[in-house]
Structure formats: C-alpha cells, structure tokens
Amino acid sequence: MAFEIDEQRFSNTMEEQASIGGTDNGGLHRLALSDADKDVRDWFLDAMEAEGLDVRIDEMGNMFGRRSGTDPTAAPVLLGSHLDSQPYGGIYDGALGVVAALELVRSLNDEEIETTRPIEIVNWTNEEGSRFQPAMQGSGVWAGELDLETEYAKTDDTGTTVEEELERIGYKGPEPAEPPEEYDSSLELHIEQGPKLDDTGKDVGVVSGIVGLSWGAVTFEGEAEHTGTTPMQGRQDSLVAAADLITAVRRLPSRLGDRTVGSVGHVDVAPNSINIVPETTTVTWGIRDPNDSTVERGREQVIAEAEAAANREGVEFEWEDRARSSSIRFPDRPVQAIRDASNSLGYDAMDVFSGAVHDAAHVAKVCDTAMVFAVSEDGKSHTEDEFTSWEDCYSAANTLANAGLTLAE
C-alpha cells in the first residue's frame, strides 16, 4: 500500500512559506541571502528542530536536517530543493521541493515509521542566481564543482559579497561545504516550469535528465557623445552593437536544433541617459540544449555574432564566460523508484527531460540522483503568474515521498 503525506498540513505549510516574502500579486520576492531569505531560513530551521532532526548548516549556508535510520552505517538519502526565489517570482518554484521533503519527515514521525537509511532534507543556498551569480551556488560548492572562496567573493549589484551577506543574516555555518560522508541517493521535487505535463494532461513528471547550458556576458565599449550634436556616421554606439547581438541570439536556436533555446536576459547601459550616446553596454546571454556539443556550437556562434556586431558599429568588445553546465542523464535506479512510486499511487506519469537546470545537476556528481516534476499551469514560472494546483502539488509530493521511502528502505 502506498504511503501518503498529510494533505491538509502540506498545503498549509506551502502557504506558510509563501507568506514570507510574499508579494501583493500572490507571488514571491525572496532573493538569496536577503532579509526575506533569512526569515524563511529561520522558519525552516524551527520546523526541522521541531521534528527532532539533527540540523547542520555549512559554510555556504546550505541547511540540512537528518532523521536517523535503523542502520547507523547506512548511507543517507537526500531530499530537498531551494527556498530562494526570482525577483517577483512564484511561490512554488523550489519551495515545493523543500516543503515536500519536510512533510515526508513529519508524516513518518506521525506514523512512527522507521527507515533503514537516514533521510536528510536540504535547503540549498542561492539556486536561482538572480542576486549573485552563478545559479546553484550552494550545491555547486558542496559538490566540489565551485570553489568556496571564489563564490564568497561574488557580489550583487551593490557590491555586497556572498560572504558578507551570509554573515549578516547569520547563516555562514560552521560545517564544511562538502559531503560529510557517502550518500546513497538524492531526489528533488520541482515544478516543471514548462508546458509538457499540462498540455498532455499528465499528473506527474519522471525526470530522466537535465539540459546542458552555457551562460556568458559581452561588454561593448563605444564612445559617449552628445546625442544632439554628434553626426550619425561618426558614432560608436555600444547599445546598437548590443541590440544586434540580442536579435542574433534570439534567432540562433533555430539554426542549432529543435530543442535548443537561447536568450539575453539582462542589459546594463552606461551612462544610460537620453542625451548621451551609450558608451558601455553589457548583455548576459544563455544557450541550452540536451546535447553538449550543440551548446558549445551555440557559445562559439554567440562569440562570432558579438565580434561581427562590434565591427559593424566600430566598438570594442570583451567576452566573459559566467557558467557552464554539462547535460545530465539520471541513472536508472532513482528514476525507476519515481516511476514505481507514481504507478503505486495511481498517478498518470510521463518521462520528461528538464529544460531548466536545478541543484540536482550538481548533486548528481555526488550520488545517484533523479527528479520529480509537478504540473505547471500553462508552463509559467519565474513570474507571479506561476501556478500549480494544490492537487498537482500533492500528487508530486506523494510521488517524492514514496520514491524516497523506497530508496531509504
């Protein structure tokens, strides 16, 4: 018989976390290491301690809570996601996975169910990468993919460092940001952030892998001049070169592959005045595809397009790689545990490949890893319009719980 978590408490807990950093439009503004992030961390810490978990916080602010197993030598099963949000994002992204893991522990305690392996739940620091780059920062350091001191020195738009903010909010923990022992497996629940489950009427997504990505920035250097007196033919306008690159990145995926996506998501312009020709413009871009060689071809073509745009406008350009993540194919054992769990619960599931990158991509370097997806209505995410019904949230959370129990037993 399938195990089920407490449905009413689960939705109540989701609403509790959503009130911390909640927006007037029903969304969430809870940037990494902000005051709102501190508040939700405090809430999560209290919840873990209330369940008698062995809590530890590492030097990157990653939060862990362990429920003991009957075999003290058995490698633990790790479940969780992240509590930080995008600017004015949705209440489900990431937080659903943390709450589902917490509710699994609560329900196991209610039923006095013991597992052979310990179950550990986690909140990863700065998954979103919206305030500090790169994304998946906490899990990246923990998995050995990113260097601790390098990430400590990363700054937000005000020049404040990650280390300073960890210390300010009281979450620069004493534990090393690394696995303290071998882990058996890890599962992460997340909303799909895409339309496939919704379009096909499925209940749950069984994630078989994650796309690879390349992120970078291009800075164009022109010359600041008066917009009213400088002849058009003599201008060196960095923003025009940037605009050419933006449209080129928009058109690039159609030349690379059916599953390739690309965009420019951020632009900085200086002096940013209506009366001055823009001297410096920086754009950040991203290319994603399940095939790593396609991602690399995309990166090379973005560089070529940046050089061509700079030459056309007579400006200089500089290139910076911001992040690179290889595509991931999850191993059969945890994927099958998720598939079996959805079947035992009577949910209509389908295999999907994630177009968004998650902490699971880093954790997969440490142990067998897989993911569960919940339905995203109309595929919307990273917006206050993001929506997943409580029924769909509950279906995905139950799937996670049963798959986690299978691995822990």
N, C-alpha and C positions, 0 to 999 in steps of 0.2 A: 504493500500500500504506500502511495506517495506521501511524502511529508509536506505539510503546508504551514507557512508562517501566518501570524495573526494579521488578518486583512485590515481590520479597522485601525489597529495600532500602527501598522505600516503606513497607511495614508495619513494618519495623524502626525506621524514622525516626519513624513515628507513635507507636510505643511509647516511644521515647526522650523525645520531648517530653511524653508523658503521665506520665512518671515525675517530672517537675519540677512540684512542687505537687500530686502525686497523693494521693488520699485512701485510707483503709483499705478503702473500699467500691468501689474501682475508678473513682472519679470524679476531679474536678479542682477544686482551690481555689487559683486563681491570679488574684487580683484585680489590677486595673490599678495599676501603679507600686508594688506590694508587693515584698517580698524575692523571692518566687517568680517574679514577673514579671521582676525583674532577672536572675534565674538563667536563665530561658528566653530572654531577650533576649541574654544573653552566649552561650548555646548557638547561637542563630540567627546572631549576628554571626560566630562562629567558622566556622559552616557556610558562610556566604556568602564569607568570605575564603578558605576552603579551595578554593572553586571559582573563585577568581580574579576575583570580581565587584568592580566599582567601588562601594564601600559609602559611603553618606552617611546621616547622622542629622540630622533637622531639629529646630528648637527646641520642637516639641511631642512629640519622642521617636519620631516616625514613622521607621521603618527601611527603607531602600531598598538594593537591590543590583542593579547593571546589568551585563548581558552585552552586549558590543558587537555591532553588526550590520556588515554589509559596506558599508552606505551611511552614512557618518558624519553626513549631513544629514537622514536619515530620522527621523520622529517615532517614539518608542518605544511598545511595547505593555506595559501594566502588568498584572501578575497577583499576587494575594495576598488576604489577609484579616487576621485578628487572632489574637493568641496569649493575650490575657487571657480570663478565664472568669468565669462567675457564681459566687456562693458555693456551694460543693459542687455544681458543675455537672458536665457530661460532658466526655469527652476529645476529642470530635470537633468540637464547635461552634467554628467559626472556625479552629482549629488545622489542620483538614483542608485548608483552602484555602491556608494558608501552606506546609505540607509538600508539597502537590501542586505548587505553583509551584517550590519548591526542587528537587524531584525531576525536574521538567522540565529545569531547568538542568543538573543532574547528568547526566541521560541524554543531553542534547545534547552535553555535553562528552565523555562516554564515546564517542559515535559520531562526534565531530568534525564535527558538523553546524553549518553557518553559516546565519544568517538575515539577510535584508536589513535589517530594522529591529532596533534593540536590543530586548532583552527585559529588563524590570525587574520584580523581585519586591519585595513590600512586606509589612511588618507594621504595621498601623495601631494607634495608641495608644487605649486605652480605648473599644473598640467597645461593650462591654457596658453601661456606665453604672451599674454596681451600686455602686461605691465613690464615684465622682464623677459627677455629672450635668451635662450630658445624655449620653446614649449617642452613639456615633460621634463622639466629641470630636476625636480627632486628624484624621480625614478631613474633618470639618466645618471645622476651621481651615484645613487645606491647600487645600480647595476654595473658601475665601472665604465660607463660609456662617456661620461663627462667628468672633468676634473673639478674637485671641490673648490680649490682656491680661485680657479678661473671663474666659476659660477658665483662665488661670493662677491667678486668684483664687478659683476654685471650691474648696470644702472638703469633706472627708469628715466622718463623724460625730464625729471627734475634733478638728476644726477645722484639720487639716493641709491646706495648699493643694496644688494640682496642681503649681505651680512648685517648691515646696519638695521634693516627692517626686521630681520629675524630676531635680533637682539632687542629691538624696541618693543615688539609685541610679545616677547618672552618665549619664543619657540625656536631658539637656537639650542637644541637639546644636547645632552652630554654624550649620547651614544654615537659611535662611528656610523657614518652614512654608507653602510655596506651590509651585505647579508651576514648575520651573526653565525649562521650555520647553513647547512644544505637544506633547500626547500624541495618538497615533493612536487608541488604543482601550484598554479595560480589561476584564478578565474576573475574576470572583470565584467561587470554588467554596465551597459551604457545604452542610451537611446541611439537609434540608428543614425540620426542626422541626415537621412536620405529617404527617398520615397518608395523603395522597393517593397518593403513589408506592407505599407499602406496600400500601394497600388494593387498588390496581389491578394489582399485580404488575409494575410498570414498573422498568426498570433505572436510568434517569437522568431528571432533570427539566430541561427547557429553560425558563428563567425569562423570561417576557415582560414582567414589571413588578413593582412593589412597592406595597403599600398606603400610603395616607396615614395619619398619626396625629396625635393631639393629646394631650399629657401635661400634667397640672397638679396643683396641690395646693390643698386647702382647709383652713384652720385655724379651728376653732371655739373661742371664748373664753367660758367659763362662770364659775362661782364655786366655789372649793374650800371644802368644808364637811365637818363630821363626818358620816360615813355612818350613825352610830347615833342621832344626836340631831336631825338636820335633817329636818323633815316632808317627805314626798314631794312635796306640792303646791307647796312653796317652792323646790325645787331647780332649779339651772341647770346641767345636766349636759352638758358638751361631748361626752362619749363617746356619749351617747344620740343626739344630733344626728348625730354621725359615723356611727353604726350605721344610722340612717335613710338617709343618703346612700349608704352601702356597698350596701345592698339595692336602692336605686334604680338605681345604676349597673349592678348585676347584671341588672336587668330591662330596662334601657334598650335594648340592642341589638335585642331582638325587635320593638321599635316603629320601628326605624330602617331595617333592611334585612336581607336574607338573609345577606349577607356581613359584617355589622357585628359586631365583638367589643368588649367593654369590661370593665374590672375595676378594682378597688382593690387595689394590691399592697403597700402599706406604710402602717403606722399608728404614730404617736408619741402617747403619752398621758402627761400630767403632772398631778399628781405621781406617778401610777402606783402608788398604794398601795391596798390593800384597804379601808383605813379612811378614805379621803378621796374625796369626790365629785370626779371628774376636772374640773380647771379648764381645761386646754388639750388639744385633740386635733387632730392634723394627719393628713390622709389624702392619699395620692397616687393619682391615677386615670389611666386611659388609654382612649382610644377609637380604633379603627382601622377603615378601610373603603377599598376601592379608589376610591370616589367622594369627592372632596374636599368637596363640598357636604354630603354626609352626615356627614362628620367634623365639620364646623363646626356642623351642627344638633345633633349629639351634645354638643359642647362647650357650646353655649347651653343645652341641657336640663340638663346637669350643674350649671351655674350656677343655674338656676331651682330644681333639686331641693335644692341647698345652702341657698339662701335660705329655701325652704319648711321645711326641717329645722331651721334656726336659729330661725325664727319659732315653730315648734311648741314648741321647748324653751326659748325665751326667752334665747337666747345670741346673741353676735355672731359674724360670720364674715368672714374675709378670703380673697381669691382670688388665686392666682398661676399664671400660665402657665409651664410648665417647658420644653416643647419643642413644635415644630410642624414636621411634615414633609409636603410635598405628595406625592401619589401619583406614581409614575414609570412610564412606558411606554418600555421599552428600544427603541432603533432596530433596524431590520431587519438591518443588516449584521452586527453581532456575534451577534445571536440566530441568524441563519441559519448562521453559522460553527459555532456549537454544535450546531445541528440536523444539519448536514452531518457534523460530527465523530462524533456518536453513530451516525449511519447507516453511516459508513465502517467503524466498529468493530463493527457488528452488534448494537448495543445497542437495546433496545426503549425508546424515549423518549416523553415526553409533555410538552406545554406546560403550565406552571403559573404561577400568579400568587402572589407571595410574601406571606404574611400577617405575616411578621416583617420588620423594617426592618434594612438592612445598610449597611455603608460604601459599597457601590455606589450608594446613593441620593445621596450627596454627590458621589462621583466622576463620576456621570453629568452633573453640571453642568460638568465639565471636558472630557470626551471621550465618544465612543461607548462605551457600557458595556452589559454583559449578565452573566448569572449561570448557573452550573450547579448543580443540586441533586443531592445523594446521598440515597439512601433512608434515612429514619429509621424504625426498627422501632417500630411502634405509635404513631408520631408523637411520641415522647417527647423532650424536650430541656429544658435548664436544670435538670437533675436528674442524680444519679449513675446513674440507670437508663437514661440516654440510650445508645442502641446502634445502630451501623451496622456490618454485617459487613465484613471486610477485602475481600471480593469486591465489595461495593457501593461501598466507598471507592475501590477500584482502578478500577472502571468510570467513576466520576465524574471521577477524576483523569486517566485517559486521555482522556476527552472534553475536559476543560480543556486538556490538553497539545496535542491535535490542533487544537482551535479557536484556541489561542494561536499555534501554528505557522502556520496559515492566515493569520491577521492579520499576523504578523511577516514573512511571505514576500511 
